[in-house]
Amino acid sequence: MEKSQRKRGPDHLLILVHGIIASPSDWTYGEAVLKKRLGDNFFIYASSSNIYTKTFDGIDVAGRRLANEVLDVIQKMAGLRKISFLAHSLGGLFARYAISILYSTAMKDASQSAACIAPTTGGSEKLECTSGLGAIAGLEPINFITLATPHLGVRGKNQVGL
């Protein structure tokens, strides 16, 4: 089975999202380690749509850019079935926003994921995810990992205390 998987290529997309005033090169070491540990079944992609000062454009703008970038990667890579995100700092907020845009309760194509099946009753054309989680850009969501991400915001002079 391993030989057939190598011929098909990776089926799991891992998106790496950097933090504020950063670039994909900040993931160089981490990407190399992940490739070595995860193997050929993963396509590891360090996002580049929100580099350096583009991180100041706001979570909504940067999140939309990231969502578009993820869709572009998925279109170029045939055979992807799963998706995961690993994000650092502000990149975690960008990724969370992008996921909200890319989220769907149904898969677009049954061949894209083994986790989704055609319903057995009625004539509905919708496909259902057996995981009950829905899909991210038509792929089965596996992991959403953030490191040092301020999901609850940050404390500052002019902010309400937590």
N, C-alpha and C positions, 0 to 999 in steps of 0.2 A: 504494500500500500504506500510505503514511503516513496518509491520510485514514481508512482502515478501522481503523487502530490507534487513532487519536484517538477514533473513535466507540466502540470497545471499551473504552478506558481503559488504564491501565497494566497490564503483565503481570509486572513485576519489583518485588518488595517489598524495600525497603532499611530495615532496622531499625537505628536509632541508639540506643546504650546508653551512658548517662553513668556517671561514676565515683562515688566516695565523697562523701557529703554534697552531692549535686548534684540537678539537676532537668532536665526536658526543655528548659527555657529556656537552658541552657548550650550547646545545639546550635543556637540560633537563627541565628547567623551561618553556621555550617557547613552547616546545612540549606538556607539561602537560596542559598549558593554551589553546593551539590550540585544543587539543583533547576534552577538556571540552566545548569549544565554537562551534566547528564544528560538533561534533557528530559522530555517527557510520558510516556515509556515506563516511568518509575520512579514508584512510590508511596513517598515517603520518610516514615517514621514514627519520631518520637522517643519512646522508651518512657517511661512515667510511673509504672509500677507500683512502682518502688523509689526513691522520692524521699527526699531529706534523711536523716533518721535511720533510715529503713527499710533503708538500706544496711548497717546494723550487725546485721541479723538473721541473717547468715550466708549463705554462698554457696549452700547447698542451698535454703534458704527463698526467697531472692531469685531464684535460678534458676528455681524452680518458678513463682513469681509472673510472671516474665518469659515463661516458656513459655505460661502461660495467657493472658497479654496478647497474645502473638503469635497464638495460636489465635483469639482474639476478633477481631483485625484481619483475619485471613484469612477468617473467616466473613462479615465485613461487606463484603469487597472481592471481587466476582465477577471472574473472568478472570485471576487471578494464576497464574503458571506457575513463576516463579523467586523465589528468596529469597537475600538477602545480609545480612550483619551488619557494622556498623562500631561498634566499642566502644572506650571510653577507660578506662584504669586498671582499677579493680575491676569496672567494667562488662564488661570482657573476660572475667573469670571467671564473672560471672553469665550472659553470653551462651554461654560454653562449656558450662556446666551445662545451660542451657535447651536447647541444641542436642542434648545427649545424651538429653534427655527426648523431644524432638520427632523424633529420628532414627528412620527406618524403612527397611528394605531394599527395600520395595515402595511404589509409589504407590497411593493409595486410588482414584483415578479417572483413566483415560487422558486424559480431556478436560482435566485440570488441567495436564498437562505434555507437551510434544512429545518430551521426552527419555525417556519411558516408553512401553513397548509391551506388548501382550498376548503371552504366549508362543505360539510357533507349534506346539508339540508338546503332546500330552496335553490333558486336560480341566481343567487347573489354572485357577483363577480369579484367581490372583495376577498382578500386572503387574510387569514388570521394567524397571528404569532402564537405558537403554543406556549411560549414563556409568559404570555400575558403582559409583557413589557412594551410591546409595540416595536417600532423600528426607528433607527437613526439613519436618515438618508437611504432607506431601503435595506439597511444591514442590521443584523442582530446585535444589539448592544451587549457588551460583555463587562467592561470595566470603565469607570470614571474615577480617576485618581488625581487629586490635587495636592500640591506641596506648598505650604506657607501661603495659602490663598485666604484673603480676608472675606470669607463668605458672609460674615455678620457686619462688615464694614470695619472702619478703624476709628479709634478715639482721637479726638483733636480738640482744639480750642473752641471751635464753633459748632460742635456736634453734640447731640443729646447723649448723655451718659448711659451706659448699659448697666 
